[in-house]
Amino acid sequence: MGGTTVLEAIRLTDPKIKFFQASSSEMFGNPPETPQTEFTLFQPQNLYAIAKVYAHSVTAHYRDTYGMFACSGILYNHESPRRNIAFVTRKVTNGAAAIKLGLADTLLLGNLESRRDWGFAGDFVNGMWLMLQHATPDDYILATGETHSIRDLCEIAFSYLGLNYEDYVVQDARFLCAIESTIRVGNPAKAEKTLGWSRSVSFSDLIKTMVDTDLKKLST
């Protein structure tokens, strides 16, 4: 209800205020098509995704009904050195750094074949800003349009440190999950064409930057 509360406050006080809704690729669930676009059917499969679909729909309602500048960014996975260590990208980069420094011997992970559309959080924030500067409000997918597996993630992080991930990564049944039957990857063509949005950081450079940050943190 947070989005609804803010939108209603804007409507009642100053309708000229611009509103951005952080929607999520989780709204697509197990999508019927790949890649996904702004017109792909939402099929949320958890409570988080259901809540996001509600907020996304309410944002469109206020835009269409009251003429407010309300837009949504359908955000795919966006990472940075600030990512919480509970997420797999940071778990891998921190684990690789710890092993390199002799602080750990192994890294426990689940399914290495699971794939995600991972981008740099800074690029996504720039996309959010561009949405709010555009002449008219609309909804846009922010994504890289490519996927990488957790195995790819491990290979980049460990090889950057001169290590072979296969010597340290151990698959643990506690972290295993089913592989999605449809790959969740976004088509950012609308944001690229309409907003002039583009990525500045590749997946490989993103992971290397995260490794460098974790090495520094663990060394102090």
VEXVO-984483 format. One record per residue: x, y, z of N, C-alpha, C, O in turn; residue number from 1; residue in one letter. Coordinates in Angstrom, 1 decimal. Last residue first. Layout:
       nx       ny       nz      cax      cay      caz       cx       cy       cz       ox       oy       oz   num   residu
        X        Y        Z        X        Y        Z        X        Y        Z        X        Y        Z   NUM        A
...
***
This chain:
       nx       ny       nz      cax      cay      caz       cx       cy       cz       ox       oy       oz   num   residu
     41.1     -5.1      5.6     41.2     -4.1      6.6     40.8     -4.6      8.0     40.9     -3.9      8.9   220        T
     40.5     -7.0      3.7     41.9     -6.8      4.1     42.1     -5.8      5.2     43.2     -5.7      5.7   219        S
     37.8     -7.0      3.2     38.3     -8.1      4.0     39.8     -7.9      4.4     40.2     -8.6      5.3   218        L
     37.7     -4.7      1.6     37.0     -4.7      2.9     37.5     -5.8      3.8     37.7     -5.6      5.0   217        K
     39.2     -5.4     -0.6     39.6     -4.2      0.2     39.0     -4.3      1.6     39.6     -4.1      2.6   216        K
     37.7     -7.5     -1.6     39.1     -7.7     -1.2     39.6     -6.6     -0.3     40.3     -6.9      0.7   215        L
     35.4     -6.2     -2.2     35.4     -7.2     -1.1     36.8     -7.5     -0.7     37.0     -7.7      0.5   214        D
     36.2     -4.6     -4.3     35.7     -4.0     -3.1     35.7     -4.9     -2.0     36.0     -4.6     -0.8   213        T
     37.0     -6.5     -6.2     38.0     -5.6     -5.7     37.5     -4.9     -4.4     38.3     -4.8     -3.5   212        D
     34.5     -7.8     -6.7     35.6     -8.5     -6.1     36.7     -7.6     -5.5     37.1     -7.8     -4.4   211        V
     33.2     -5.7     -7.9     32.7     -6.2     -6.7     33.8     -7.0     -5.9     33.9     -6.9     -4.7   210        M
     34.7     -5.4    -10.3     34.6     -4.3     -9.3     34.2     -4.8     -8.0     34.7     -4.3     -6.9   209        T
     34.2     -7.9    -11.4     35.6     -7.6    -11.0     35.6     -6.4    -10.0     36.4     -6.4     -9.1   208        K
     31.5     -7.6    -12.0     31.9     -8.6    -11.0     33.3     -8.3    -10.5     33.6     -8.5     -9.3   207        I
     31.6     -5.5    -13.9     30.8     -5.4    -12.7     31.3     -6.4    -11.6     31.5     -6.0    -10.5   206        L
     33.0     -6.7    -16.0     33.6     -5.5    -15.2     32.9     -5.3    -13.9     33.5     -4.9    -12.9   205        D
     31.2     -8.6    -16.8     32.5     -9.0    -16.3     33.1     -7.9    -15.5     33.7     -8.2    -14.4   204        S
     29.0     -7.1    -17.6     28.8     -8.0    -16.5     30.2     -8.4    -15.9     30.3     -8.4    -14.7   203        F
     29.9     -3.6    -18.2     29.7     -5.0    -18.6     29.5     -5.9    -17.4     29.9     -5.5    -16.3   202        S
     28.6     -0.4    -17.9     29.4     -1.4    -17.2     29.0     -2.8    -17.7     27.8     -3.2    -17.6   201        V
     26.7      1.2    -19.2     28.1      1.6    -19.2     29.1      0.6    -18.6     30.3      0.7    -18.8   200        S
     23.8      0.9    -21.2     24.7      0.4    -20.1     26.1      0.9    -20.3     26.6      1.1    -21.4   199        R
     21.5      3.6    -22.0     22.5      2.5    -22.3     23.3      2.1    -21.1     23.3      2.8    -20.1   198        S
     18.7      5.5    -23.1     19.4      4.8    -22.1     20.4      3.7    -22.6     20.1      3.1    -23.6   197        W
     17.1      7.1    -24.6     18.5      7.1    -24.9     19.4      6.4    -23.8     20.6      6.7    -23.7   196        G
     14.4      6.8    -24.4     15.1      7.6    -23.3     16.6      7.8    -23.7     17.3      8.6    -23.0   195        L
     13.6      5.4    -26.6     12.9      6.5    -26.2     13.7      7.4    -25.3     13.6      8.7    -25.3   194        T
     15.6      3.3    -27.0     15.1      4.2    -28.1     14.5      5.5    -27.6     14.8      6.5    -28.2   193        K
     16.0      2.2    -24.5     17.2      2.6    -25.3     16.7      3.6    -26.4     17.4      4.6    -26.6   192        E
     13.5      1.6    -23.6     14.2      2.5    -22.9     15.4      3.1    -23.7     15.7      4.3    -23.6   191        A
     12.9     -0.3    -25.7     12.0      0.9    -25.5     12.8      1.9    -24.7     12.8      3.1    -25.1   190        K
     14.8     -2.4    -25.3     14.8     -1.6    -26.5     14.0     -0.3    -26.4     14.4      0.7    -26.9   189        A
     15.4     -4.2    -23.3     15.4     -2.8    -23.0     15.3     -1.9    -24.2     15.6     -0.7    -24.0   188        P
     14.0     -7.1    -22.4     14.3     -6.4    -23.7     14.2     -4.9    -23.4     13.1     -4.4    -23.2   187        N
     15.2     -9.4    -19.9     14.4     -8.3    -20.4     14.9     -7.7    -21.7     16.1     -7.8    -22.1   186        G
     14.7    -12.7    -19.0     15.6    -11.8    -19.5     14.8    -10.6    -20.2     13.9    -10.9    -20.9   185        V
     14.2    -15.7    -17.7     13.8    -14.3    -17.4     14.9    -13.4    -17.8     15.9    -13.2    -17.1   184        R
     13.5    -18.6    -19.5     14.6    -17.7    -19.0     14.0    -16.3    -18.8     13.3    -15.8    -19.7   183        I
     11.4    -21.2    -18.4     11.6    -20.0    -19.3     12.6    -19.1    -18.7     12.5    -18.7    -17.5   182        T
     11.8    -22.9    -16.4     11.5    -23.5    -17.7     11.7    -22.4    -18.8     11.9    -22.7    -19.9   181        S
     14.3    -22.6    -14.0     13.1    -22.1    -14.6     13.0    -22.6    -16.0     14.0    -22.7    -16.7   180        E
     15.5    -25.2    -12.0     15.8    -24.3    -13.1     14.5    -23.9    -13.7     13.6    -24.7    -13.9   179        I
     15.0    -25.3     -8.4     14.7    -25.8     -9.8     15.1    -24.7    -10.8     15.0    -23.5    -10.6   178        A
     17.8    -25.1     -6.2     16.4    -24.7     -6.6     16.2    -25.2     -8.0     17.2    -25.5     -8.8   177        C
     19.9    -25.7     -3.4     19.4    -26.1     -4.7     18.0    -25.6     -5.0     17.2    -25.6     -4.1   176        L
     20.9    -25.4     -0.9     20.7    -24.1     -1.7     20.2    -24.4     -3.1     20.1    -23.5     -3.9   175        F
     21.2    -27.8      0.2     20.3    -26.9      0.9     20.0    -25.6      0.1     19.0    -25.0      0.3   174        R
     23.1    -29.1     -1.3     21.7    -29.4     -1.6     20.8    -28.4     -0.9     19.6    -28.2     -1.3   173        A
     25.8    -27.4     -2.6     25.2    -27.8     -1.3     23.7    -28.0     -1.6     23.0    -27.1     -2.1   172        D
     28.7    -27.6     -4.4     27.3    -27.5     -4.4     26.7    -28.1     -3.2     27.0    -29.3     -2.8   171        Q
     31.6    -25.6     -3.8     30.9    -26.9     -3.5     29.4    -26.7     -3.6     28.8    -25.8     -3.0   170        V
     34.4    -24.2     -5.1     33.0    -24.1     -5.1     32.4    -25.5     -4.8     32.7    -26.4     -5.6   169        V
     37.2    -24.8     -5.4     36.7    -24.2     -4.1     35.1    -24.2     -4.0     34.6    -24.2     -2.9   168        Y
     38.0    -25.6     -7.8     38.7    -26.1     -6.7     38.1    -25.7     -5.4     38.5    -26.2     -4.3   167        D
     36.5    -24.3     -9.7     36.2    -25.7     -9.5     36.9    -26.3     -8.3     36.5    -27.3     -7.8   166        E
     37.7    -21.8     -9.9     36.5    -21.9     -9.0     36.2    -23.4     -8.7     35.6    -23.7     -7.7   165        Y
     41.0    -21.2     -9.7     40.0    -22.0    -10.4     38.8    -22.3     -9.5     39.0    -22.9     -8.5   164        N
     42.4    -17.8     -9.5     42.0    -19.1     -8.9     41.1    -19.8     -9.9     40.4    -19.2    -10.7   163        L
     43.1    -15.2    -10.0     44.1    -16.2    -10.3     43.7    -17.6     -9.8     44.6    -18.4     -9.5   162        G
     41.1    -13.5     -9.7     42.0    -13.6     -8.6     43.1    -14.7     -8.8     43.8    -15.0     -7.9   161        L
     39.6    -13.9    -12.0     40.2    -12.6    -11.8     41.2    -12.6    -10.7     42.1    -11.7    -10.7   160        Y
     38.7    -16.5    -11.5     39.8    -16.3    -12.4     40.4    -15.0    -12.3     41.6    -14.8    -12.6   159        S
     36.6    -15.8     -9.7     37.7    -16.6     -9.2     38.9    -16.4    -10.2     40.1    -16.3     -9.7   158        F
     34.8    -14.3    -11.2     35.3    -13.8     -9.9     36.5    -14.5     -9.5     37.5    -13.9     -9.1   157        A
     34.3    -15.9    -13.5     34.8    -14.5    -13.7     35.5    -14.1    -12.3     36.6    -13.6    -12.3   156        I
     33.2    -18.2    -12.4     34.4    -18.3    -13.3     35.1    -16.9    -13.4     36.3    -16.8    -13.3   155        E
     30.9    -17.4    -11.1     32.1    -17.9    -10.3     33.4    -17.9    -11.1     34.4    -17.6    -10.6   154        C
     29.4    -16.5    -13.3     29.7    -15.6    -12.2     30.9    -16.1    -11.4     31.9    -15.3    -11.1   153        L
     29.1    -18.9    -14.7     29.8    -17.8    -15.3     30.3    -16.8    -14.2     31.4    -16.4    -14.3   152        D
     27.5    -20.2    -12.7     28.8    -20.8    -13.1     29.7    -19.7    -13.7     30.9    -19.6    -13.4   151        R
     25.2    -18.8    -12.8     26.0    -18.7    -11.6     27.4    -19.2    -11.8     28.4    -18.8    -11.2   150        I
     25.0    -17.4    -16.2     24.8    -18.4    -15.1     25.6    -18.1    -13.9     26.5    -17.3    -13.9   149        S
     23.5    -14.6    -17.7     24.7    -15.3    -17.3     24.3    -16.3    -16.2     23.4    -16.1    -15.4   148        H
     21.8    -13.0    -20.4     21.8    -13.7    -19.2     23.2    -14.4    -19.0     24.0    -14.6    -19.9   147        T
     20.7     -9.8    -21.7     21.6    -11.0    -21.8     21.5    -11.7    -20.4     21.3    -11.1    -19.4   146        E
     19.4     -7.5    -21.4     19.1     -8.2    -22.6     20.0     -9.5    -22.8     19.9    -10.1    -23.8   145        G
     19.7     -5.9    -19.2     20.8     -5.9    -20.1     20.5     -6.6    -21.4     21.2     -6.4    -22.4   144        T
     17.0     -3.5    -18.3     17.7     -4.8    -18.3     18.9     -4.8    -19.2     19.1     -3.8    -19.9   143        A
     14.1     -2.0    -17.6     15.6     -1.8    -17.6     16.2     -3.1    -17.3     16.0     -3.8    -16.3   142        L
     11.2     -1.2    -19.3     12.0     -2.3    -18.8     13.5     -1.8    -18.8     14.0     -1.2    -19.7   141        I
      8.9      1.4    -18.4     10.0      0.9    -19.2     10.7     -0.3    -18.5     10.8     -0.3    -17.3   140        Y
      6.0      3.4    -18.8      6.7      2.3    -18.1      7.7      1.7    -19.0      7.6      1.6    -20.2   139        D
      5.8      7.0    -18.6      5.5      5.8    -19.2      6.2      4.7    -18.4      6.9      5.0    -17.4   138        D
      5.2     10.6    -19.0      5.4      9.4    -18.2      5.0      8.1    -18.9      4.0      8.1    -19.6   137        P
      6.9     12.8    -21.2      5.7     12.1    -20.8      6.0     10.9    -20.0      7.0     10.2    -20.2   136        T
      9.5     13.8    -21.4      8.3     14.7    -21.5      7.1     14.1    -21.0      6.2     14.8    -20.4   135        A
     11.9     12.7    -18.9     11.2     12.6    -20.2      9.9     13.4    -20.2      9.3     13.7    -19.2   134        H
     12.9     12.6    -16.4     13.2     13.8    -17.2     12.4     13.8    -18.5     12.4     14.8    -19.2   133        Q
     12.2     10.1    -15.4     11.6     11.3    -14.8     11.9     12.6    -15.5     11.2     13.6    -15.3   132        L
     13.8      8.5    -17.0     12.3      8.3    -17.1     11.6      9.6    -16.5     10.6     10.0    -17.0   131        M
     16.3      9.2    -16.1     15.9      9.5    -17.5     14.4      9.4    -17.6     13.8     10.2    -18.4   130        L
     16.3      8.1    -13.6     16.4      9.5    -13.7     15.9     10.0    -15.1     15.2     10.9    -15.2   129        W
     16.3      5.3    -14.3     15.2      5.9    -13.5     15.1      7.4    -13.6     14.1      8.0    -13.8   128        M
     18.8      5.2    -15.5     17.6      4.9    -16.3     16.3      5.5    -15.6     15.5      6.1    -16.2   127        G
     20.5      5.6    -13.4     20.5      6.6    -14.5     19.2      6.4    -15.3     18.6      7.4    -15.7   126        N
     19.9      3.2    -12.0     19.5      4.5    -11.4     19.5      5.6    -12.5     18.6      6.5    -12.4   125        V
     21.1      1.4    -13.8     19.7      1.4    -13.6     19.2      2.7    -13.0     18.1      3.2    -13.4   124        F
     23.8      2.0    -13.6     23.1      2.2    -14.9     21.6      2.3    -14.7     20.9      3.0    -15.4   123        D
     24.2      1.3    -10.9     24.3      2.7    -11.3     23.7      3.0    -12.6     23.1      4.1    -12.8   122        G
     23.8     -1.5    -11.0     22.8     -0.7    -10.3     22.9      0.8    -10.7     21.9      1.5    -10.9   121        A
     24.4     -3.4    -13.8     25.0     -2.5    -12.8     23.9     -1.6    -12.3     23.3     -0.9    -13.0   120        F
     22.7     -6.6    -14.2     23.3     -5.4    -14.7     23.8     -4.6    -13.5     23.7     -5.0    -12.4   119        G
     21.7     -9.9    -15.2     22.4     -9.0    -14.2     23.0     -7.8    -14.8     23.7     -7.9    -15.8   118        W
     19.5    -12.1    -15.6     19.8    -10.9    -16.3     20.4     -9.9    -15.3     19.6     -9.2    -14.7   117        D
     20.5    -15.5    -14.8     19.8    -14.2    -14.5     20.3    -13.1    -15.4     21.4    -13.2    -16.0   116        R
     20.3    -19.1    -14.3     20.7    -17.9    -15.0     19.9    -16.6    -14.7     18.7    -16.8    -14.3   115        R
     21.7    -22.0    -12.9     20.6    -21.0    -12.8     21.1    -19.7    -13.5     22.2    -19.2    -13.2   114        S
     23.8    -23.7    -12.7     23.2    -23.4    -14.0     22.1    -22.4    -14.0     21.6    -22.0    -15.1   113        E
     24.4    -24.2    -10.1     25.3    -23.3    -10.9     24.8    -23.0    -12.2     25.3    -22.1    -12.9   112        L
     22.4    -24.3     -7.4     22.5    -24.7     -8.8     23.3    -23.7     -9.6     23.0    -22.6     -9.7   111        N
     24.3    -23.2     -4.6     23.2    -24.2     -5.1     23.5    -24.5     -6.5     24.5    -25.0     -6.9   110        G
     27.4    -23.2     -2.7     26.4    -22.7     -3.6     25.3    -23.7     -4.0     25.5    -24.9     -3.7   109        L
     30.0    -22.5     -0.6     28.8    -23.3     -0.8     27.8    -22.6     -1.6     27.3    -21.5     -1.2   108        L
     33.4    -22.4     -0.9     32.2    -21.6     -1.1     31.0    -22.5     -1.4     31.1    -23.2     -2.4   107        L
     36.3    -22.9      1.2     35.3    -23.3      0.2     34.2    -22.3      0.2     34.0    -21.4      1.0   106        T
     38.0    -21.7      2.9     38.5    -22.8      2.1     37.6    -23.1      1.0     38.0    -23.6     -0.1   105        D
     39.0    -18.4      4.0     38.0    -19.4      3.8     38.6    -20.5      2.9     39.5    -20.2      2.2   104        A
     41.1    -16.7      4.2     40.1    -16.6      5.3     39.0    -17.6      5.2     38.2    -17.8      6.1   103        L
     42.9    -16.3      2.2     43.2    -17.4      3.2     42.2    -17.4      4.3     42.5    -18.0      5.4   102        G
     42.4    -14.5      0.2     43.1    -14.0      1.4     43.4    -15.1      2.5     43.9    -14.8      3.5   101        L
     40.9    -16.1     -1.5     42.2    -15.6     -1.9     43.0    -15.1     -0.8     44.2    -15.2     -0.8   100        K
     38.6    -16.5      0.1     39.5    -17.6     -0.2     40.9    -17.2     -0.7     41.9    -17.7     -0.3    99        I
     37.6    -13.9      0.1     37.9    -14.5      1.4     38.9    -15.7      1.1     39.8    -15.9      1.9    98        A
     37.0    -13.6     -2.6     38.0    -12.7     -2.0     38.5    -13.3     -0.7     39.7    -13.3     -0.4    97        A
     35.0    -15.5     -3.0     36.3    -15.6     -3.7     37.4    -14.8     -3.1     38.5    -15.2     -3.0    96        A
     33.0    -14.4     -1.3     33.6    -15.7     -1.0     34.9    -15.9     -1.7     35.9    -16.5     -1.2    95        G
     32.4    -12.0     -2.5     33.0    -12.0     -1.1     33.7    -13.3     -0.8     34.7    -13.4     -0.2    94        N
     31.4    -13.0     -4.9     32.6    -12.1     -4.9     33.2    -12.0     -3.5     34.5    -12.0     -3.4    93        T
     29.3    -14.7     -4.0     30.4    -15.2     -4.8     31.6    -14.3     -4.7     32.7    -14.8     -4.5    92        V
     27.6    -12.9     -2.6     28.1    -14.1     -1.9     29.3    -14.7     -2.6     30.3    -15.1     -2.0    91        K
     27.0    -11.1     -4.6     27.9    -10.7     -3.6     28.4    -11.9     -2.8     29.6    -11.8     -2.3    90        R
     25.3    -12.8     -6.1     26.5    -12.1     -6.7     27.5    -11.7     -5.7     28.7    -12.0     -5.8    89        T
     23.3    -13.8     -4.3     24.4    -14.7     -4.8     25.6    -14.0     -5.5     26.7    -14.5     -5.3    88        V
     22.7    -12.1     -1.3     22.4    -12.3     -2.7     23.6    -13.0     -3.3     24.8    -12.7     -2.9    87        F
     23.7    -11.5      1.2     22.8    -12.7      1.1     22.4    -13.0     -0.3     21.9    -14.1     -0.6    86        A
     25.1     -9.2      1.2     25.9    -10.5      1.0     25.0    -11.7      0.9     25.4    -12.8      0.5    85        I
     23.7     -6.6     -0.8     23.7     -7.4      0.5     24.4     -8.8      0.2     24.1     -9.4     -0.8    84        N
     25.7     -4.4     -2.8     24.7     -5.5     -2.7     24.8     -6.3     -1.4     25.9     -6.6     -1.0    83        R
     27.6     -2.6     -3.2     26.7     -2.4     -2.0     25.7     -3.5     -1.8     24.9     -3.4     -0.9    82        R
     28.8     -3.2     -5.6     29.5     -3.5     -4.4     28.7     -3.4     -3.1     29.0     -3.9     -2.0    81        P
     25.8     -4.2     -7.4     26.9     -3.3     -7.1     27.7     -3.8     -5.9     27.2     -4.7     -5.2    80        S
     23.1     -5.0     -9.7     24.1     -5.3     -8.6     25.1     -4.2     -8.5     25.3     -3.4     -9.4    79        E
     19.9     -5.9    -10.5     20.9     -4.9    -10.6     21.8     -4.9     -9.4     21.4     -4.9     -8.3    78        H
     17.6     -7.8    -12.3     18.6     -7.8    -11.3     19.7     -6.8    -11.5     20.3     -6.7    -12.6    77        N
     15.2     -5.4    -13.8     15.8     -6.8    -13.7     17.0     -6.7    -12.6     17.2     -5.6    -12.1    76        Y
     12.4     -3.4    -13.3     13.8     -3.6    -13.1     14.2     -5.1    -13.0     13.7     -5.8    -12.2    75        L
     10.5     -1.4    -14.8     10.4     -2.8    -14.5     11.9     -3.3    -14.5     12.5     -3.5    -15.5    74        I
      9.5      1.6    -13.6     10.7      0.9    -14.2     10.6     -0.5    -13.8     10.6     -0.9    -12.6    73        G
      6.8      3.8    -14.1      7.3      2.6    -13.5      8.5      2.0    -14.3      8.5      2.0    -15.5    72        S
      5.4      7.0    -13.3      6.0      6.0    -14.2      6.6      4.9    -13.4      6.9      5.0    -12.3    71        C
      3.4      9.7    -13.4      3.7      8.5    -12.6      4.2      7.5    -13.6      3.5      7.1    -14.5    70        A
      2.2     12.6    -13.4      3.4     12.1    -14.0      3.9     10.9    -13.1      4.6     11.1    -12.1    69        F
     -1.4     12.3    -13.8     -0.2     12.6    -13.0      1.0     12.0    -13.7      1.0     11.1    -14.5    68        M
     -4.0     12.0    -14.8     -3.0     12.8    -15.6     -1.7     13.1    -14.8     -1.0     14.1    -15.2    67        G
     -5.8     10.5    -13.5     -5.6     11.8    -13.0     -4.6     12.6    -13.7     -4.3     13.8    -13.4    66        Y
     -5.8      8.1    -15.0     -7.0      8.6    -14.5     -6.9     10.1    -14.1     -7.8     10.9    -14.3    65        T
     -3.2      7.4    -15.7     -4.2      7.5    -16.8     -5.5      8.2    -16.3     -6.1      8.9    -17.1    64        D
     -1.8      7.6    -13.3     -1.3      8.3    -14.5     -2.4      8.5    -15.5     -2.7      9.6    -16.0    63        R
     -3.2      5.9    -11.7     -3.1      7.3    -11.3     -2.6      8.2    -12.5     -3.1      9.3    -12.7    62        Y
     -2.8      3.5    -13.1     -4.1      4.0    -12.8     -4.1      5.5    -12.5     -4.9      6.3    -13.1    61        H
      0.0      3.1    -12.9     -0.7      3.3    -14.3     -2.0      3.9    -14.1     -2.5      4.8    -14.9    60        A
      0.1      2.6    -10.2      0.8      3.7    -10.8      0.2      4.1    -12.1      0.0      5.3    -12.4    59        T
     -1.4      0.3     -9.9     -1.9      1.5     -9.3     -1.2      2.7     -9.9     -1.8      3.8    -10.1    58        V
      0.3     -1.5    -11.2     -1.0     -1.2    -11.8     -1.6      0.0    -11.2     -2.2      0.8    -11.9    57        S
      2.5     -1.5     -9.4      2.7     -1.2    -10.9      1.4     -0.8    -11.5      1.3      0.2    -12.2    56        H
      1.3     -2.5     -7.1      1.9     -1.1     -7.1      2.1     -0.6     -8.6      1.8      0.5     -8.9    55        A
      0.6     -5.1     -8.0     -0.4     -4.2     -7.5      0.1     -2.7     -7.6     -0.6     -1.9     -8.2    54        Y
      3.1     -6.2     -8.7      2.1     -6.0     -9.7      1.0     -5.0     -9.3      0.6     -4.2    -10.1    53        V
      4.2     -6.2     -6.1      4.8     -5.4     -7.1      3.8     -5.1     -8.3      3.7     -4.0     -8.8    52        K
      2.6     -8.1     -4.8      2.6     -6.7     -4.3      3.2     -5.8     -5.4      2.7     -4.6     -5.5    51        A
      3.4    -10.3     -6.3      2.0     -9.9     -6.3      1.9     -8.5     -5.9      1.2     -7.7     -6.5    50        I
      6.1    -10.5     -5.6      5.8    -10.2     -7.0      4.3     -9.7     -7.1      4.0     -8.8     -7.9    49        A
      5.8    -11.2     -2.9      6.6    -10.0     -3.3      6.2     -9.6     -4.7      5.9     -8.4     -4.9    48        Y
      4.5    -13.6     -3.0      3.8    -12.5     -2.5      4.5    -11.2     -2.8      3.9    -10.1     -3.0    47        L
      4.9    -15.2     -6.3      5.2    -15.1     -4.8      4.6    -13.8     -4.3      4.2    -13.0     -5.1    46        N
      4.4    -15.2     -8.9      4.4    -16.5     -8.3      4.8    -16.4     -6.8      5.0    -17.5     -6.2    45        Q
      2.7    -13.4    -11.5      3.5    -13.4    -10.3      3.3    -14.7     -9.5      2.2    -15.3     -9.4    44        P
      2.7    -12.9    -14.4      2.2    -14.1    -13.8      3.0    -14.3    -12.5      3.8    -15.2    -12.3    43        Q
      1.9    -10.5    -17.0      2.4    -10.7    -15.6      1.8    -12.0    -15.0      0.6    -12.3    -15.2    42        F
      2.8    -10.7    -20.4      1.8    -11.0    -19.3      2.5    -11.2    -18.0      3.5    -11.9    -17.9    41        L
      4.5     -8.1    -22.0      4.5     -9.5    -21.6      3.6     -9.6    -20.4      3.5     -8.8    -19.5    40        T
      4.9     -5.5    -22.6      3.6     -6.0    -22.9      3.5     -7.5    -22.5      2.4     -8.1    -22.7    39        F
      7.5     -4.8    -22.2      6.5     -4.1    -21.4      5.1     -4.6    -21.6      4.3     -4.4    -20.8    38        E
      9.0     -8.1    -22.7      8.8     -6.7    -23.0      7.8     -6.0    -22.0      7.3     -6.7    -21.1    37        T
     11.4    -10.7    -22.3     10.1    -10.1    -21.9     10.2     -8.6    -22.3     11.2     -7.9    -22.3    36        Q
     12.7    -12.7    -25.1     12.8    -11.9    -23.9     11.5    -11.3    -23.5     10.6    -11.3    -24.3    35        P
     10.3    -15.1    -24.2     11.6    -14.6    -23.9     12.2    -14.0    -25.2     12.2    -14.6    -26.3    34        T
      7.1    -15.8    -22.7      7.9    -15.5    -23.8      9.3    -14.9    -23.3      9.4    -14.4    -22.2    33        E
      5.7    -16.3    -20.4      5.3    -17.0    -21.6      6.2    -16.8    -22.8      6.1    -17.5    -23.8    32        P
      7.7    -16.5    -17.3      7.0    -15.8    -18.4      6.7    -16.6    -19.6      7.4    -17.6    -19.9    31        P
      7.0    -17.0    -14.3      7.6    -17.9    -15.3      7.0    -17.5    -16.6      5.9    -17.9    -17.1    30        N
      7.1    -13.7    -13.3      7.0    -15.1    -12.8      7.7    -16.0    -13.8      8.9    -15.8    -14.1    29        G
      6.9    -11.1    -13.8      6.6    -11.9    -14.9      6.5    -13.4    -14.5      6.0    -14.2    -15.2    28        F
      7.6     -9.8    -11.4      6.2     -9.8    -11.8      5.9    -10.7    -12.9      4.7    -11.2    -13.1    27        M
     10.3     -9.8    -11.3      9.6    -10.9    -10.6      8.1    -10.9    -10.9      7.5    -12.0    -10.8    26        E
     11.1     -7.5    -12.3     11.0     -8.6    -13.3     10.3     -9.8    -12.6      9.9    -10.7    -13.3    25        S
      9.4     -4.8    -10.7     10.4     -5.9    -10.7     10.1     -6.9    -11.8      8.9     -7.1    -12.2    24        S
      9.3     -1.2    -10.1      8.7     -2.5    -10.3      9.7     -3.5    -10.5     10.9     -3.2    -10.5    23        S
      9.4      1.6     -8.5     10.3      0.5     -8.7      9.7     -0.8     -8.8      9.5     -1.5     -7.9    22        A
      7.9      4.4     -9.7      7.6      3.2     -9.0      8.7      2.1     -9.5      8.9      1.9    -10.6    21        Q
      8.1      7.9     -9.2      8.7      6.7     -9.9      8.4      5.5     -9.0      8.6      5.5     -7.8    20        F
      6.4     10.9     -9.9      6.5      9.7     -9.1      7.1      8.6     -9.9      6.7      8.3    -11.0    19        F
      6.5     14.5     -9.6      6.7     13.3    -10.4      7.0     12.1     -9.4      7.6     12.2     -8.4    18        K
      4.1     16.9     -8.8      5.2     16.1     -8.4      5.3     14.8     -9.2      4.3     14.2     -9.6    17        I
      1.7     18.1     -9.5      2.8     18.3    -10.5      4.1     17.5    -10.0      5.0     17.3    -10.8    16        K
     -0.2     17.8     -7.6     -0.2     16.8     -8.7      0.9     17.0     -9.7      1.1     16.1    -10.5    15        P
      0.0     18.2     -4.4      0.6     18.8     -5.6      0.8     17.8     -6.7      1.8     17.1     -6.8    14        D
     -2.2     17.0     -2.8     -1.4     18.2     -2.4     -0.8     18.9     -3.6     -1.0     20.1     -3.8    13        T
     -3.5     14.8     -3.8     -4.3     15.7     -3.0     -3.5     17.0     -2.7     -4.1     18.0     -2.3    12        L
     -1.6     13.4     -5.3     -2.9     13.9     -6.0     -3.5     15.0     -5.2     -4.1     15.9     -5.7    11        R
      0.2     12.8     -3.3      0.6     13.7     -4.4     -0.6     14.3     -5.0     -0.7     15.5     -5.3    10        I
     -1.3     11.0     -1.8     -0.8     12.3     -1.2     -0.4     13.3     -2.2     -0.7     14.5     -2.1     9        A
     -1.6      9.0     -3.7     -2.8      9.7     -3.2     -2.4     11.0     -2.5     -3.1     12.0     -2.7     8        E
      1.1      8.1     -3.9      0.3      8.7     -5.0     -0.9      9.5     -4.6     -1.1     10.5     -5.2     7        L
      1.5      7.2     -1.2      2.3      8.3     -1.8      1.6      8.9     -3.0      1.5     10.2     -3.1     6        V
     -0.4      5.1     -1.1     -0.4      6.2     -0.1      0.3      7.4     -0.7     -0.2      8.5     -0.5     5        T
      0.4      3.4     -3.2     -0.9      4.0     -3.2     -0.9      5.2     -2.3     -1.5      6.3     -2.7     4        T
      3.0      2.6     -2.2      2.8      3.3     -3.4      1.5      4.1     -3.5      1.5      5.2     -3.9     3        G
      2.2      1.1      0.1      3.0      2.3      0.2      2.9      3.2     -1.0      2.8      4.4     -0.9     2        G
      0.8     -1.2      0.0      0.0      0.0      0.0      0.8      1.3      0.0      0.3      2.4     -0.1     1        M
***
